[in-house]
Amino acid sequence: MAAPGCGRGSIPPFSCDSRPPIPRFDPYALIFDPTASGLGREAFVLTEHGFEVEVVASLVTAQQWLTMQEGRAGVVLLPAALGGDDFVAVVDALGPMIEGGTRAMVLVGEVLGRSEARQLSDQGFPWLVRSPFTPEELHLGVAAALGASTWADARKVPRVPVSLRIDVARPGGIVPARVCDVSAGGMFLELTDPPPLGTPLMVEMTLGARTMMLRAIVTHQSRRATPGREAGVGVTFDQLDDGDERAIGDYVAARLGSVRL
């Protein structure tokens, strides 16, 4: 695998135009549970994946907490058992306080039937983690919602958590890295000595039966390690061919199938 560069060697040149930075949101998850369903206790597993978790039982406390976070909260978890007027009041109050609105809200539990699920989906609720669920399924639902709230305008496809060991070609050589999440538009790479914004990369990655050589541009840098994730970079894919874009999109869609309403 040759080292990347803008127009050098046998690798076709990268697009070196300037790109807007990916929005930066800390992975704060607010768990609103006035029903004593146990959701708050179960959701603390998210701390193992780098999320800051806050559990509240009153709407006033939830609003105060979101105000103190000053827009850093990315996801709100609600028990699916919360229904009727209470549900409407919570959504009306908290939805405008988070970047993704209802896209960034995850229902946890069971809905009554297909018609109720359709109604919730029509109202803009895409995510449901069905009971009983594993810690991995809860993480997937929350990560999907966080991806929808921070990336959806740019990529139209949310990111999903993965753990793939890969090789990355960067100016200066080839280094090992780990893919922590991926979408049809980009991914987060955990690697030592994260390169600066705008750095072109070449990534060799296999999803399913397809091995891809992907061009990418560093659009976000994180030098702070968190539980479950080391320092690294967020990258945006550059000049994806149709086959690679379809393969990544199919992979993401398949992973999200279990948590979509």
Sine and cosine of phi, psi and omega as CSV:
sin_phi,cos_phi,sin_psi,cos_psi,sin_omega,cos_omega
0.00,0.00,0.87,-0.49,-0.06,-1.00
-0.98,0.18,0.48,-0.88,0.03,-1.00
-0.94,0.34,0.58,-0.81,-0.09,-1.00
-0.99,0.16,0.27,-0.96,0.10,-1.00
-0.10,-0.99,0.18,-0.98,-0.02,-1.00
-1.00,0.02,1.00,-0.08,0.09,-1.00
0.99,0.12,0.32,0.95,-0.04,-1.00
-0.93,-0.36,0.55,-0.84,0.13,-0.99
0.94,0.33,-0.35,-0.94,-0.09,-1.00
-0.99,0.12,-0.21,0.98,0.01,-1.00
-0.99,0.14,0.80,-0.60,0.02,-1.00
-0.83,0.56,0.48,-0.88,-0.11,-0.99
-0.91,0.42,0.51,-0.86,0.12,-0.99
-0.97,0.25,0.36,-0.93,0.25,-0.97
-0.98,0.20,0.90,-0.45,-0.09,-1.00
-0.98,-0.22,0.34,0.94,0.03,-1.00
-0.94,0.34,0.38,-0.92,0.01,-1.00
-0.95,0.30,0.56,-0.83,-0.02,-1.00
-0.78,-0.62,0.58,-0.82,0.06,-1.00
-0.92,0.40,0.59,-0.81,-0.01,-1.00
-0.92,0.39,0.51,-0.86,0.11,-0.99
-0.92,0.39,0.70,-0.72,0.03,-1.00
-0.82,0.57,0.62,-0.78,-0.05,-1.00
-0.96,-0.29,0.90,-0.44,0.06,-1.00
-0.78,-0.63,0.73,-0.68,0.11,-0.99
-0.95,0.33,0.55,-0.83,-0.03,-1.00
-0.98,0.17,0.93,0.36,0.09,-1.00
-1.00,-0.02,0.74,-0.68,0.04,-1.00
-0.86,-0.51,0.84,-0.55,0.06,-1.00
-0.99,-0.15,0.83,-0.56,0.04,-1.00
-0.97,-0.26,0.93,-0.37,0.01,-1.00
-0.98,-0.19,0.93,-0.37,-0.10,-0.99
-0.61,-0.79,1.00,0.08,0.07,-1.00
-1.00,0.08,0.04,1.00,-0.11,-0.99
-0.99,-0.12,-0.01,1.00,-0.05,-1.00
0.83,0.56,0.64,0.77,-0.04,-1.00
-0.99,0.15,-0.18,0.98,-0.08,-1.00
1.00,0.01,0.04,1.00,-0.02,-1.00
-0.87,0.50,-0.65,0.76,-0.01,-1.00
-0.86,0.51,-0.69,0.72,0.02,-1.00
-0.90,0.44,-0.70,0.72,-0.03,-1.00
-0.93,0.38,-0.52,0.85,-0.09,-1.00
-0.97,0.26,-0.21,0.98,-0.01,-1.00
-0.92,0.39,-0.20,0.98,0.11,-0.99
-0.89,0.46,-0.36,0.93,0.00,-1.00
-0.90,0.43,-0.40,0.91,0.02,-1.00
-0.89,0.45,-0.42,0.91,0.03,-1.00
-0.95,0.32,-0.25,0.97,0.00,-1.00
-0.95,-0.32,0.29,0.96,0.10,-1.00
1.00,-0.01,0.11,0.99,0.01,-1.00
-1.00,0.05,0.62,-0.79,0.22,-0.97
-1.00,0.03,0.80,-0.60,-0.12,-0.99
-0.90,-0.44,0.73,-0.69,0.10,-1.00
-0.78,-0.63,0.79,-0.61,-0.01,-1.00
-0.94,-0.33,0.80,-0.60,0.02,-1.00
-0.73,-0.68,0.42,-0.91,-0.02,-1.00
-0.88,-0.47,-0.08,1.00,0.01,-1.00
-0.82,-0.57,0.53,-0.85,-0.03,-1.00
-0.91,0.42,-0.62,0.78,0.02,-1.00
-0.89,0.47,-0.69,0.72,0.02,-1.00
-0.90,0.44,-0.64,0.77,0.04,-1.00
-0.87,0.49,-0.69,0.72,0.01,-1.00
-0.91,0.42,-0.66,0.75,0.02,-1.00
-0.89,0.46,-0.68,0.74,-0.03,-1.00
-0.91,0.41,-0.71,0.71,0.02,-1.00
-0.89,0.45,-0.59,0.81,0.04,-1.00
-0.90,0.43,-0.67,0.74,0.00,-1.00
-0.91,0.41,-0.51,0.86,-0.01,-1.00
-0.97,0.26,-0.24,0.97,0.09,-1.00
0.79,0.62,0.75,0.66,0.10,-1.00
1.00,0.07,0.03,1.00,-0.04,-1.00
-0.99,0.13,-0.30,0.95,-0.01,-1.00
-0.95,0.32,0.75,-0.66,-0.07,-1.00
-0.97,-0.25,-0.45,0.90,-0.15,-0.99
-0.63,-0.78,0.60,-0.80,0.14,-0.99
-0.85,-0.53,0.79,-0.62,0.06,-1.00
-0.98,-0.21,0.72,-0.69,0.00,-1.00
-0.79,-0.62,0.64,-0.77,0.10,-0.99
-0.94,0.34,0.73,-0.69,0.01,-1.00
-0.89,0.46,-0.36,0.93,0.01,-1.00
-0.94,0.35,-0.26,0.97,0.03,-1.00
-0.97,0.24,0.95,-0.32,-0.11,-0.99
-0.78,-0.63,-0.05,-1.00,0.09,-1.00
0.90,0.44,-0.59,-0.81,-0.06,-1.00
-0.90,0.44,-0.56,0.83,0.02,-1.00
-0.88,0.48,-0.68,0.73,0.00,-1.00
-0.89,0.46,-0.73,0.69,0.00,-1.00
-0.87,0.49,-0.67,0.74,-0.02,-1.00
-0.90,0.43,-0.66,0.75,0.00,-1.00
-0.90,0.43,-0.73,0.68,-0.02,-1.00
-0.89,0.45,-0.70,0.72,0.00,-1.00
-0.89,0.46,-0.57,0.82,-0.06,-1.00
-0.99,0.16,-0.67,0.74,-0.14,-0.99
-1.00,-0.08,-0.48,0.88,-0.05,-1.00
-0.80,0.60,-0.75,0.66,-0.01,-1.00
-0.93,0.36,-0.19,0.98,-0.08,-1.00
-1.00,-0.04,-0.09,1.00,0.05,-1.00
-0.86,-0.52,0.52,-0.86,-0.15,-0.99
-0.83,0.56,-0.67,0.74,-0.10,-0.99
-1.00,-0.01,0.00,1.00,-0.04,-1.00
0.85,0.53,-0.68,-0.74,-0.03,-1.00
-0.92,0.38,-0.36,0.93,0.06,-1.00
-0.88,0.47,-0.45,0.89,-0.06,-1.00
-0.98,-0.18,0.28,0.96,0.06,-1.00
-0.96,-0.29,0.72,-0.69,-0.01,-1.00
-0.90,-0.43,0.84,-0.55,0.11,-0.99
-1.00,0.05,0.68,-0.74,-0.04,-1.00
-0.80,-0.59,0.83,-0.56,0.00,-1.00
0.74,-0.68,-0.69,-0.72,-0.01,-1.00
-0.74,-0.67,0.64,-0.77,0.17,-0.98
-1.00,-0.08,0.28,-0.96,-0.15,-0.99
-0.95,0.32,-0.56,0.83,-0.05,-1.00
-0.09,-1.00,-0.08,-1.00,-0.07,-1.00
-0.90,0.43,-0.61,0.79,-0.03,-1.00
-0.92,0.39,-0.63,0.77,0.04,-1.00
-0.92,0.40,-0.65,0.76,0.04,-1.00
-0.88,0.47,-0.67,0.74,0.03,-1.00
-0.89,0.46,-0.65,0.76,0.00,-1.00
-0.89,0.45,-0.69,0.72,0.02,-1.00
-0.90,0.44,-0.67,0.75,0.02,-1.00
-0.89,0.46,-0.67,0.75,0.03,-1.00
-0.90,0.44,-0.45,0.89,0.02,-1.00
-0.99,0.11,0.01,1.00,0.09,-1.00
0.98,-0.19,0.27,0.96,0.03,-1.00
-0.99,-0.16,0.97,-0.23,-0.06,-1.00
-1.00,0.02,-0.27,0.96,-0.23,-0.97
-0.88,-0.47,0.74,-0.67,0.09,-1.00
-0.63,-0.77,0.87,-0.50,0.13,-0.99
-0.99,-0.11,0.94,-0.33,-0.13,-0.99
-0.99,0.15,0.63,-0.78,0.07,-1.00
-1.00,0.09,0.56,-0.83,-0.14,0.99
-0.97,0.24,0.52,-0.86,-0.05,-1.00
-0.78,-0.63,0.40,-0.92,0.07,-1.00
-1.00,-0.04,0.31,-0.95,0.09,-1.00
-0.83,0.56,-0.59,0.81,0.00,-1.00
-0.92,0.40,-0.62,0.79,0.01,-1.00
-0.93,0.37,-0.63,0.78,0.05,-1.00
-0.90,0.43,-0.69,0.73,0.04,-1.00
-0.87,0.49,-0.67,0.75,0.00,-1.00
-0.89,0.47,-0.71,0.71,0.01,-1.00
-0.89,0.45,-0.68,0.73,-0.01,-1.00
-0.93,0.36,-0.67,0.75,0.03,-1.00
-0.90,0.43,-0.60,0.80,0.04,-1.00
-0.90,0.44,-0.68,0.73,0.01,-1.00
-0.92,0.40,-0.66,0.76,0.03,-1.00
-0.90,0.44,-0.66,0.76,0.04,-1.00
-0.90,0.44,-0.64,0.77,0.00,-1.00
-0.91,0.42,-0.60,0.80,-0.06,-1.00
-0.97,0.23,-0.48,0.88,-0.10,-1.00
-0.96,-0.27,-0.31,0.95,-0.09,-1.00
-0.84,-0.55,-0.25,0.97,-0.24,-0.97
-0.88,0.47,-0.59,0.81,-0.02,-1.00
-0.89,0.46,-0.55,0.84,-0.04,-1.00
-1.00,0.05,-0.53,0.85,-0.19,-0.98
-0.87,-0.50,-0.27,0.96,0.02,-1.00
0.90,0.44,-0.13,0.99,0.02,-1.00
-0.78,-0.62,0.83,-0.56,0.00,-1.00
-0.93,0.36,0.30,-0.95,0.04,-1.00
-1.00,-0.03,0.39,-0.92,0.04,-1.00
-0.78,-0.62,0.55,-0.84,0.02,-1.00
-0.95,0.32,0.66,-0.75,0.09,-1.00
-0.62,-0.79,0.08,-1.00,0.13,-0.99
-0.56,-0.83,1.00,-0.05,-0.07,-1.00
-0.84,-0.55,0.79,-0.62,0.10,-1.00
-1.00,0.08,0.80,-0.60,-0.07,-1.00
-0.66,-0.75,0.10,-0.99,0.17,-0.99
-0.94,-0.35,0.66,-0.76,0.00,-1.00
-0.83,-0.55,0.81,-0.59,0.11,-0.99
-1.00,-0.05,0.83,-0.55,-0.01,-1.00
-0.74,-0.67,0.29,-0.96,0.07,-1.00
-0.79,0.61,0.86,-0.51,-0.02,-1.00
0.94,-0.34,-0.22,0.97,0.04,-1.00
0.57,-0.82,-0.17,-0.99,-0.03,-1.00
-0.95,-0.31,0.73,-0.69,-0.04,-1.00
-0.75,-0.66,0.49,-0.87,0.10,-1.00
-0.97,0.24,0.46,-0.89,0.01,-1.00
-0.44,-0.90,0.18,-0.98,0.08,-1.00
-0.81,-0.59,0.77,-0.64,0.11,-0.99
-0.99,0.16,0.85,-0.53,-0.01,-1.00
-0.99,-0.14,-0.51,0.86,0.11,-0.99
-0.43,-0.90,0.36,-0.93,-0.07,-1.00
-0.54,-0.84,0.52,-0.85,0.15,-0.99
-0.61,-0.79,0.02,-1.00,0.03,-1.00
-0.93,0.37,-0.19,0.98,-0.03,-1.00
-0.94,-0.35,-0.28,0.96,-0.05,-1.00
0.07,-1.00,-0.21,-0.98,-0.02,-1.00
-0.28,-0.96,0.18,-0.98,0.11,-0.99
-0.95,-0.31,0.77,-0.64,-0.01,-1.00
-0.93,-0.37,0.83,-0.56,0.09,-1.00
-1.00,0.01,0.88,-0.48,0.00,-1.00
-0.38,-0.93,0.42,-0.91,0.00,-1.00
-0.97,0.24,0.45,-0.89,0.01,-1.00
0.77,0.63,0.91,0.41,-0.04,-1.00
-0.83,0.55,0.74,-0.67,0.01,-1.00
-0.95,0.31,0.32,-0.95,-0.06,-1.00
-0.96,0.29,0.23,-0.97,0.05,-1.00
-0.83,0.55,0.62,-0.79,0.03,-1.00
1.00,0.04,-0.09,1.00,-0.01,-1.00
-0.94,0.35,0.77,-0.64,0.08,-1.00
-0.99,0.15,0.63,-0.78,0.00,-1.00
-0.75,-0.66,0.40,-0.92,0.23,-0.97
-0.86,-0.51,0.76,-0.65,-0.09,-1.00
-0.84,-0.54,0.79,-0.61,0.13,-0.99
-0.98,-0.18,0.86,-0.51,-0.12,-0.99
-0.60,-0.80,0.61,-0.79,0.05,-1.00
-0.90,-0.43,0.81,-0.58,0.12,-0.99
-0.84,-0.55,0.88,-0.47,-0.06,-1.00
0.90,0.44,-0.80,-0.60,-0.02,-1.00
-1.00,-0.08,0.02,1.00,-0.10,-0.99
-0.95,-0.31,0.82,-0.57,0.12,-0.99
-0.98,-0.20,0.77,-0.64,-0.13,-0.99
-0.83,-0.56,0.56,-0.83,0.19,-0.98
-0.95,-0.31,0.95,-0.32,-0.18,-0.98
-0.93,-0.37,0.76,-0.65,0.16,-0.99
-0.99,0.13,0.59,-0.81,0.01,-1.00
-0.49,-0.87,0.41,-0.91,0.04,-1.00
-0.84,-0.54,0.74,-0.68,0.04,-1.00
-0.94,0.35,0.86,-0.51,-0.01,-1.00
-0.87,-0.50,-0.08,1.00,0.07,-1.00
-0.44,-0.90,0.64,-0.77,-0.01,-1.00
-0.82,-0.58,0.72,-0.69,0.05,-1.00
-0.78,-0.63,0.92,-0.40,0.03,-1.00
-0.99,-0.14,0.06,1.00,-0.03,-1.00
-0.97,-0.23,0.87,-0.49,0.06,-1.00
-0.97,0.25,0.58,-0.81,0.07,-1.00
-0.78,-0.63,0.27,-0.96,0.04,-1.00
-0.82,0.58,0.80,-0.60,0.01,-1.00
1.00,0.09,-0.08,1.00,-0.02,-1.00
-0.47,-0.88,0.75,-0.66,0.08,-1.00
-1.00,0.03,-0.01,-1.00,0.06,-1.00
-0.89,0.45,0.37,-0.93,0.00,-1.00
0.04,-1.00,-0.37,-0.93,-0.06,-1.00
-0.67,-0.74,0.56,-0.83,0.23,-0.97
-1.00,-0.03,0.71,-0.70,-0.04,-1.00
-0.81,-0.59,0.48,-0.88,0.11,-0.99
-0.94,-0.34,0.74,-0.67,0.03,-1.00
-0.91,0.42,0.55,-0.84,-0.03,-1.00
-0.83,-0.56,0.86,-0.52,0.07,-1.00
0.87,0.50,0.76,0.64,0.09,-1.00
-0.90,0.44,0.71,-0.71,0.12,-0.99
-0.99,0.15,0.22,-0.97,-0.13,-0.99
-0.88,0.48,-0.62,0.78,-0.02,-1.00
-0.91,0.41,-0.69,0.73,0.01,-1.00
-0.92,0.38,-0.67,0.74,0.00,-1.00
-0.89,0.46,-0.65,0.76,0.02,-1.00
-0.92,0.39,-0.67,0.74,-0.01,-1.00
-0.89,0.46,-0.68,0.73,0.01,-1.00
-0.93,0.37,-0.69,0.72,0.02,-1.00
-0.87,0.49,-0.65,0.76,0.03,-1.00
-0.91,0.41,-0.63,0.78,0.01,-1.00
-0.90,0.44,-0.73,0.69,0.00,-1.00
-0.88,0.47,-0.72,0.70,-0.02,-1.00
-0.88,0.47,-0.64,0.77,0.02,-1.00
-0.91,0.42,-0.65,0.76,0.01,-1.00
-0.92,0.40,-0.57,0.82,-0.07,-1.00
-0.99,0.14,-0.22,0.98,-0.09,-1.00
-0.83,0.56,-0.55,0.83,-0.07,-1.00
-0.98,0.22,-0.23,0.97,-0.04,-1.00
-0.86,-0.50,0.16,0.99,0.08,-1.00
-1.00,0.03,0.61,-0.79,0.10,-0.99
-0.94,0.34,0.00,0.00,0.00,0.00
